[in-house]
Amino acid sequence: MPARAPALFASYRRLFAAPGTAAFTLAGLLGRLAMSMTGVSLVVLLAERRGSYALAGTVAAAGLVTGAIGMPLLGWLVDRYGQARVAVPATLYNAVPFAGLLLCVRLGAPDWTLYACWAACAAAPNLGGMARARWAQLYRDDPAARHLANSFEQALDELCFMAGPVLAMTLSTTLAPEAGMVTAGVLGTTGALLFAAQRRTEPPVAERPSRERHGSPLRVPGLRVLLLTFLATGMVFGSMEITTVAYADALGHKPVAGGLLALVAAGSCAAGLAFGLLRPRRAPGVRFLLGTGAMAGLLLLPLAAGLGGAGLGTLGVALFAAGTGTAPTMVTGMTLVQELLPRRRLNEGMAVAVSGIVVGISAGAALAGAVAEHAAPGTGYWLPAGAAALALLIALSGRRHLRGPDRPPAAGNAAGNAAGNSERTVGTAG
């Protein structure tokens, strides 16, 4: 294992040979950390200041619904006008209802104002999708480097998922209930503006054919398959979170739930980094099927632990193992979006995929909450296991659509020579 560590760092360091890549990665990381903080921060704020978890949950749900609608629209605008021209005004606009929510809570405004403000916060740029679009442009002739970049981005997502809620909870409980939201707002605005300022790595706006009419990227059958699969995968995430909290609470150790969920993210982060080191020898569609199959199989482990009444230690091991199955599915799914859609539709397509995950998380959390109230502890783990099985069935039924356009032989050869090709690709990516 120690011998593998230098190789891992060397492989990922190769991604940053292109000028400006470290800058947009760090800026995007700030914004994504802020996004992972807002959910917990909002719940703690409203529960403390308004005394209602029900209100906090429904306000959060309102934001998820409008976000799922607004994200693809922003993606379409980014594809049409460029990342900076859209991200800057969207970020500045989004700061207004965000600040309005804090003000309404502070002044004791009616509940409907909270819904209105949080629902209006639907213009947050999809920094993860825009970062992946930059990597796809920089390494457009190097499939192995794109695979490595998508794996790296997934690991960053999981890192934010681990750190964001913990930071939000610490700030909100030790300083003031508003501290988590204020910090998230500052980090999110700063990160998005700094990201947009990195113009030399921004993908150029692709020219559209003069006769092309705008239509939803969902007209591409493969993207419909991916959307439904990601929706089921989102249900895995949402139901896993609520079920784990309920299980730990039933055992009298609710504060440990955060650590258990961090183990899921840690497993996914480790798997994402390791997956990036593998040379992609099979087509992305095949890898996607294998990933969903592994995810479905590994999610049987927390189900067995929960139904068997295992202690939190055993459950933690099972959750870490289950987490290792999600990253390869997500990484390959984003690779497929890049394969299936032309570059001029890439941001919109990835936003559609992320929206599916967001809707799935909301639905999974709602179902898991109902199960937790009416069933024995551990029963809720049927939900993530069932959602993963559903994701596998969807992917299998639509597998003939999960094939990108034919590539010239040179692109295939690049997979075996990523190190040598990366510098050449960087040199032509401007």
Sequence and secondary structure as in RCSB ss.txt:
>XXXX:A:sequence
MPARAPALFASYRRLFAAPGTAAFTLAGLLGRLAMSMTGVSLVVLLAERRGSYALAGTVAAAGLVTGAIGMPLLG
WLVDRYGQARVAVPATLYNAVPFAGLLLCVRLGAPDWTLYACWAACAAAPNLGGMARARWAQLYRDDPAARHLAN
SFEQALDELCFMAGPVLAMTLSTTLAPEAGMVTAGVLGTTGALLFAAQRRTEPPVAERPSRERHGSPLRVPGLRV
LLLTFLATGMVFGSMEITTVAYADALGHKPVAGGLLALVAAGSCAAGLAFGLLRPRRAPGVRFLLGTGAMAGLLL
LPLAAGLGGAGLGTLGVALFAAGTGTAPTMVTGMTLVQELLPRRRLNEGMAVAVSGIVVGISAGAALAGAVAEHA
APGTGYWLPAGAAALALLIALSGRRHLRGPDRPPAAGNAAGNAAGNSERTVGTAG
>XXXX:A:secstr
 TTHHHHHHHHHHGGGGSTTHHHHHHHHHHHHHHHHHHHHHHHHHHHHHH  HHHHHHHHHHHHHHHHHHHHHHH
HHHHHH HHHHHHHHHHHHHHHHHHHHHHHHHT  HHHHHHHHHH      HHHHHHHHHHHHTTT HHHHHHHH
HHHHHHHHHHHHHHHHHHHHHHHHT TTHHHHHHHHHHHHHHHHHHH GGGS       TT     GGGSHHHHH
HHHHHHHHHHHHHHHHHHHHHHHHHTT GGGHHHHHHHHHHHHHHHHHHHHHS   S HHHHHHHHHHHHHHHTH
HHHHHHHTT  HHHHHHHHHHHHTTHHHHHHHHHHHHHHHS GGGHHHHHHHHHHHHHHHHHHHHHHHHHHHHHS
 TTGGGHHHHHHHHHHHHHHHHTGGG       HHHHHHGGGHHHHHHHHHHH  
